[in-house]
């Protein structure tokens, strides 16, 4: 149970992708141009636009090899190949293809199905998962672009780019908050329908993107129902499980209404009890309580990735920075906290300093 609790605590906090397009098409000059504000609006309106295609996502974040989180480190620190069939936010299928097989996820209202072909096992997860491990689908260009544009609205036009054989219009998102660690997010989309085709995320001070995700082939034909409906064979294993109660595992401990000058978002998951989101957009960070014994395991794993010790007014913290992500574990008394976000490490340190001075109840 302890391992499960700290794994989900890290996820809650850190929280925080068939064939290549023909070379001839990719090399054709692109000239599409569109007002960036209008393109932003068109992209945000694509949540119900069906599509199907093949994408590749490449990340260069050097995350440490944390226990039970190897799938996350590979998503953000390597190349992920994705086949996608999308109908609606609650109705889609994404296959993550690896060198040894594939892992297919089917989304349906009220549940999800996951097929691991290596184990020939289907798993049905019943219920919503407001907090969960990152997965390949999160790195598909449409989903990633919409998440960014829902919280950031300062955009500028970029030169067009040929993506998946489409003359794509571009825009650049530049966060306005100086305490975010993100320098820019570049998005290219089909100007005719707004479907995002390529996203590049670059940290401050970096010349090359940290994450690049792009379709190699794509079209907006609605996928057949047969393709997005799981069909376990008689010889496949099958299990049913409930979505994990992450907030319950973290504990219903109240969090302060403000940290480091950032207000607690009471309308987000957790509502400030067991899990808290502070600030908005790309400068937001998350805070979750950790039992003292669980915190020790997290700190040991962070130490393998080059974490350093920081002094707090009451207690100490362990800070790990892997641009653009920062993670800090604050340890004071009987209960500790984990903080994380794509923010300046100084912001997390300030928030941890304020947490260290709060009165602690017995866990």
Secondary structure, DSSP 8 states (H G I E B T S, - for coil): -HHHHHHHHHHHHS--------HHHHHS-------HHHHHHHHHTTTT--EEEEEEEEE-------TT-HHHHHHHHSEEEEEEEEEETTEEEEEEEETTEEEEEEEETTEEEEEETTTTEEEEEES--SS----GGGGSHHHHHHHHHHH---EEEEEEEEETTEEEEEEEE----TTBSEEEEEEEEETTT--EEEEEEEETT-SS-SEEEEEEEEE-----TTTTS----TTSEEEEEE---HHHHH---B--SEETTEEB-TTSTTTTBS-EEESSGGG-EEEEEEEHHHHHHHHHHHHTTT-EEEE-SSSEEEEEEETTEEEEEEEETTEEEEEEESB-HHHHHHHHHHHHTS-----
